[in-house]
């Protein structure tokens, strides 16, 4: 899978999903986003398959003051990512089927195909509910 295909997929996510996240209070830069709540921080990270053609969306929560790593390093609230948290949830069309946790764009042939994958992700992110991510754990 070409890096061009990954760039097109990234651009679709930036054009379709990122504005939706921003509407609901998320800050950060692709691929890491966070939303500060009263008692926790919601975290969303996009992670691409190193072999190309697919990606996962990882969700996590952490305390409102960030996290402290096992070796003592403190990750502040404005820098923490889902990768800094051990307990993560992978967004999926069917949570009971681990094969549906990867969003595949390998067969995308045009912009519309990439946009359909990004729209699928957006429709699965129920971030209008400020407690949704926390409720997954």
N, C-alpha and C positions, 0 to 999 in steps of 0.2 A: 504494500500500500504506500502510496507516495506521500511525501510531506505536503504536497499541494492539496491532497484530499483532506489531510488533517487540518490544514489552514482554512479550507473552505468550511469544514465542520465547526472549527473554532469560531469563525466569523458568524455562522448561523446561530450558534449558542450566544454569542455576544449581542447579536441583533434581536433575538427572540427571547431568550431566557434572562439575560442580565438586566434589561429594563424592568422586567417583571419583578426580579429580586429587589431592585432599587426601589420600586413602588412600595415594597413591603418592608423597607427599612434596612436592607442589607448593604453593607459597605465592603470595600476591598477591591481587589483587582483580579481578573481572571488568571488562574483558576480557583482562587480562594476567596470566600465571602463569609462575613460574620454579621450577626445582628445582636446588639446588646439589649437584653431584657432586664427586668428588675433583679431577678435572682439567678440568671444564667446567660450564656452566650450561645446562640444558635450558629452552627458552622456548616458550610457547604463547600465541598471541594470536588472539582472535576479531575479525573485521573485517566489519561489516555493509555491504551494498550501499547506497549513498546514495540509490538510487532505490527501496529497499525490496524485500522478498520473498525475500532470500537473504543468505548470509554465507559467508565462507571461514574456515578454521582454518589459521593459519600457524605453522609449527614452525621453530625455529632453535636453534643452539648458539653459545655464546661462551666465551671463556676464563673460568676460575674467578674472576678478579679484575675481571670486567666488560669494558667496551669503551671505547676512546678513539676519538672521532669524528674525521673528517678535519680538522676545524678546531681540534682539540686538547681539546675538552670530554671529560672523563672521566665515564662513566656507571657508577656503582658496582654491585656485584652485586645489591644489594637494590632497584635501580631499573631495571635493564636490561629491555628488552622485545624481542620479535622484530622490531619496527619499527626498532630501533637497529642491526640486523645486516643486511648486504647480501645474504647468501646465505640464502634462506628456502625452505622446502618447503611447498607447499599440500597439506593432507590431501585425499585423494580416494578415492572408491569404486573408481575405475579409473585408476591413475596414468598410463596411456597415452592417456587421453582428457581433454584440457583442459576440456571442457564439464562434466565431473563434479566439478570442484573447487569449485563453488558449491553449497552446501546450500540447497535451495529450500523455502520454507515458504509460498509465495504462494497455494497452493490449500488450505492448512489451514483447516478449518472448525470444529474443536473442539479441546479440550485434548489429546485423544488423538493427533490429527494432529501437533501441535507436539511432543508427547513422543516420537512415532515418529522425528522428525527428530533430536531430541537423543540418542535411544538409538542411532541410526545413527552419529552422531559418536562417542559413547562407545565403541561396538564397534570403531571404526577406530583409536582411540588405544591403542596397545599399550604403554602407559607402565609396565606391571608389569615390563617389561624395562628396566632402567636405561640400557642402551646403545642402545635402539631409535631414539630421535631422532637420536643421533649417527650411527647406521648409515645413515641416509637421505642423508648427504652424502658 
